[in-house]
């Protein structure tokens, strides 16, 4: 690890993010939940469409917009946590890390932050700590 460089590892999918932070030779993990539920069904919700005479409508667009709003607020929470770090690695099994990377690329506050992406499966806390430690040792 580079001396004086603030480094952060983030394992994430669309449901939760786990932040791996190095402080005083100690590694801590914090988790935030997104609130994203792809198959969410509101109580009392009927069919996904409506019929008005010969015209029918579909509520999938509204549902998609709602889920995208949830993801955007989740990515905003994560980007707010990244401010102040020098090097960040995004880790995860799904496309969520790629979506977050694209979201962060447009954030001018993070223009000087080195952000990289690594693929990996779901890891236990100890495996995640080891993965992030080895990654930063390898790239420094």
MOMOKA-V72205 format. One record per pair of residues at least 4 apart in sequence whose C-alpha atoms are under 8 Angstrom apart, sorted by the first residue. I is the first residue (numbers start at 1). GAP is how many residues later the second one is. If there is no record, write none. Layout:
BEGIN
i=I gap=GAP
i=I gap=GAP
END
This chain:
BEGIN
i=1 gap=4
i=1 gap=135
i=1 gap=136
i=1 gap=138
i=1 gap=139
i=2 gap=138
i=5 gap=80
i=5 gap=81
i=5 gap=82
i=6 gap=16
i=6 gap=78
i=6 gap=79
i=6 gap=80
i=6 gap=81
i=7 gap=14
i=7 gap=15
i=7 gap=78
i=7 gap=79
i=7 gap=80
i=7 gap=81
i=7 gap=129
i=8 gap=11
i=8 gap=12
i=8 gap=13
i=8 gap=14
i=8 gap=74
i=8 gap=77
i=8 gap=79
i=8 gap=80
i=8 gap=81
i=9 gap=10
i=9 gap=11
i=9 gap=12
i=9 gap=79
i=9 gap=80
i=9 gap=81
i=9 gap=82
i=9 gap=123
i=10 gap=7
i=10 gap=8
i=10 gap=9
i=10 gap=10
i=10 gap=78
i=10 gap=79
i=10 gap=80
i=10 gap=81
i=11 gap=6
i=11 gap=7
i=11 gap=8
i=11 gap=9
i=11 gap=79
i=11 gap=80
i=11 gap=81
i=11 gap=117
i=12 gap=4
i=12 gap=5
i=12 gap=6
i=12 gap=78
i=12 gap=79
i=12 gap=80
i=12 gap=81
i=12 gap=84
i=12 gap=85
i=13 gap=4
i=13 gap=79
i=13 gap=80
i=13 gap=81
i=13 gap=82
i=13 gap=83
i=13 gap=84
i=14 gap=20
i=14 gap=22
i=14 gap=57
i=14 gap=82
i=15 gap=18
i=15 gap=19
i=15 gap=20
i=15 gap=21
i=15 gap=22
i=16 gap=15
i=16 gap=16
i=16 gap=17
i=16 gap=18
i=17 gap=14
i=17 gap=15
i=17 gap=16
i=17 gap=17
i=17 gap=61
i=18 gap=11
i=18 gap=12
i=18 gap=13
i=18 gap=14
i=19 gap=9
i=19 gap=10
i=19 gap=11
i=19 gap=12
i=20 gap=7
i=20 gap=8
i=20 gap=9
i=20 gap=10
i=20 gap=108
i=20 gap=109
i=20 gap=112
i=21 gap=6
i=21 gap=7
i=21 gap=8
i=22 gap=4
i=22 gap=5
i=22 gap=6
i=23 gap=4
i=23 gap=5
i=27 gap=102
i=29 gap=96
i=33 gap=41
i=34 gap=36
i=34 gap=37
i=34 gap=40
i=35 gap=35
i=36 gap=31
i=36 gap=34
i=36 gap=35
i=37 gap=30
i=38 gap=29
i=41 gap=4
i=48 gap=10
i=48 gap=11
i=48 gap=12
i=49 gap=7
i=49 gap=8
i=49 gap=9
i=49 gap=10
i=50 gap=6
i=50 gap=7
i=50 gap=8
i=51 gap=4
i=51 gap=5
i=51 gap=6
i=52 gap=4
i=52 gap=5
i=59 gap=4
i=60 gap=4
i=61 gap=4
i=62 gap=4
i=63 gap=4
i=64 gap=4
i=65 gap=4
i=66 gap=4
i=67 gap=4
i=68 gap=4
i=69 gap=4
i=70 gap=4
i=71 gap=4
i=72 gap=4
i=73 gap=4
i=74 gap=4
i=75 gap=4
i=75 gap=25
i=75 gap=28
i=76 gap=4
i=77 gap=4
i=78 gap=4
i=79 gap=4
i=79 gap=25
i=82 gap=6
i=82 gap=28
i=83 gap=26
i=83 gap=27
i=85 gap=28
i=86 gap=26
i=86 gap=27
i=86 gap=28
i=87 gap=26
i=87 gap=27
i=87 gap=28
i=88 gap=25
i=88 gap=26
i=88 gap=27
i=88 gap=28
i=89 gap=26
i=89 gap=27
i=89 gap=28
i=89 gap=29
i=90 gap=7
i=90 gap=11
i=90 gap=25
i=90 gap=26
i=90 gap=27
i=90 gap=28
i=91 gap=6
i=91 gap=26
i=91 gap=27
i=91 gap=28
i=91 gap=29
i=92 gap=4
i=92 gap=5
i=92 gap=26
i=92 gap=27
i=92 gap=28
i=92 gap=29
i=92 gap=30
i=93 gap=26
i=93 gap=27
i=93 gap=28
i=93 gap=29
i=95 gap=4
i=96 gap=4
i=97 gap=4
i=97 gap=20
i=98 gap=4
i=98 gap=19
i=99 gap=4
i=100 gap=4
i=101 gap=4
i=101 gap=14
i=101 gap=16
i=102 gap=4
i=103 gap=4
i=104 gap=6
i=105 gap=5
i=105 gap=6
i=107 gap=4
i=123 gap=4
i=123 gap=5
i=124 gap=4
i=125 gap=4
i=126 gap=4
i=127 gap=4
i=128 gap=4
i=129 gap=4
i=130 gap=4
i=131 gap=4
i=132 gap=4
i=133 gap=4
i=134 gap=4
i=135 gap=4
i=136 gap=4
END
